[in-house]
């Protein structure tokens, strides 16, 4: 039974040395518990924040303890009447461990036949729900409006763009490779795409691809990309602050243009959110996502890395953009 612990807190970009693979005993479930075998484990940018000990909205990981996060797991032994071996469950957070015991009350069974199981970590999981509420509740998209999304080819970004299209918006996606841009245009029908790695003048690129200005900006990355988008917002624009991945490894806070004047002049609304803010409305979001997936309106692209031991490498890869869509690790 292998587990991955946080060996040391990363300074700047995480490296393989910050993690350690350990061998431990398979635990025995007590009354009311389940023994779970992890099938798919999620690696997420927010975990970088938990690797530091700075105060945030979730507790930091402890050095010497396993990392934990979203996972899909199979029940291999049940000591609770509502579960039997072979059931598949989601539970957050689970330790980065092949086998672990959990109280049966902490997990939810999922339908294992209608969609691939990894979907519960992406489009029908945390990132799909983040896109749903961050775009619809904060963005309030209306038909014909222009939505710009950064981190567009990632898990949240691909969902945001597709949900914006479902609502009749014009969608501009910003991502880091030509292959990702092709995917966004050809498969997800984004109207315009920008490669931020090769584009010389991002502010002009936004102006060129959003000739009527930006009504909604869904921000996954922060930093200079966001500065360029903010320079192009329309009156009454809405800005949904979902993530700031370009700054997660920063060791000092970079200063950019002060955007308060833009917000004021444009009567814009900017709001940050964390998906747990919507805890009570998650079933509503989930029902809609399931419906759109079944209707074929929402595609779930994912990048699957095989091998439990690849978890640290996969996580670090998020900062290099190794993934298109949701990045998950298949344990076998
Ligand atoms: P992604 O699947 O989007 O993976 C991360 C992507 O970010 C990479 O593929 C890479 O793509 C891009 N990226 C990495 N470094 C940079 C950089 N320096 N500048 C610009 N882009 C970069 O991850 P998620 O969809 O899971 O998460 C997207 C964002 O949403 C993250 O910031 C995350 O923290 C946030 N989030 C927030 C939640 C909330 O509740 N508020 C919940 C879930 C996620 P590329 O090749 O394009 O560079």
Boltz pocket constraint, residues with backbone or C-beta under 6 A from the ligand:
constraints:
  - pocket:
      binder: B
      contacts: [[A, 43], [A, 44], [A, 45], [A, 46], [A, 126], [A, 127], [A, 130], [A, 151], [A, 152], [A, 153], [A, 154], [A, 155], [A, 156], [A, 157], [A, 174], [A, 175], [A, 176], [A, 177], [A, 180], [A, 219], [A, 220], [A, 221], [A, 225], [A, 241], [A, 242], [A, 243], [A, 244], [A, 245], [A, 246], [A, 247], [A, 273], [A, 274], [A, 275], [A, 276], [A, 317], [A, 318], [A, 319], [A, 320], [A, 321], [A, 322], [A, 323], [A, 324], [A, 325], [A, 326], [A, 327]]
      max_distance: 6.0
